[in-house]
């Protein structure tokens, strides 16, 4: 956009020629349009600092064009209306619709020059504000992204510190996170929600920080009492984040990833769609990675056995819709790339 570029809109060719000649002599570049439709197409491209707009135009009036400019959030061109009408109502409507100024026909060229120069200065102020607004938004976006990355790095470090207590679960949260994002993407979640799923997958076992190492690292089968302790980790995790406002969205991933589709899971015994979708996603991702990983109490399972077990548990332990997504991703070996198979 040129600061010295003016659009003259009038259906009278002689008036356009007079205005163009004078404005060019005054140092402006001038474009012309003779009807409302063509004028609007030029104006919506924001290529002019000033527009001299006649009210009475073919196809659409100058007032209709003005009303459209008011609906464009980033419209910058300063509009000066040229009109032969002198009634107060028309002038009020012109200014309400967004005109910076108006000239009553006939006008002299000295008035025109003053009005155009003033409109150009107004455009210059709007243009500076526009540039500042978007540079500020860009800066905020960069800083927000930096904060988001830092936040995720802290979350990941926290999760890794939990994993370090059990060498058999190294990398588990990262793989659960990545598998969960695969499921979320296939479900049509948008980018923002997928980012949330990524963090939720990392945080799902955060409550294990409150479980004794003697239980987490026990090589044999757990007693009933020990298993009841393990079952507390979703509740512990929820308590850890309860008073952190920025982590409220993590609750479903932490609290519900051990609920079962048939209602026999924990901690609340929810069933089917009453289990938040976030919990259903992580439940399956968590189970897949657990089965393909060596654990202190058993070796990893063969891939064929993993697939068969997941398919068998559709509708009992897992949401059948997410199991179907698992089946499709498994056939494409998308999950294999995450688990290193």
Beta strands, then each sheet from edge to edge (+ up, - down):
strand 1: 5-9
strand 2: 29-33
strand 3: 50-54
strand 4: 78-83
strand 5: 101-104
sheet 1: 2+ 1+ 3+ 4+ 5+
end
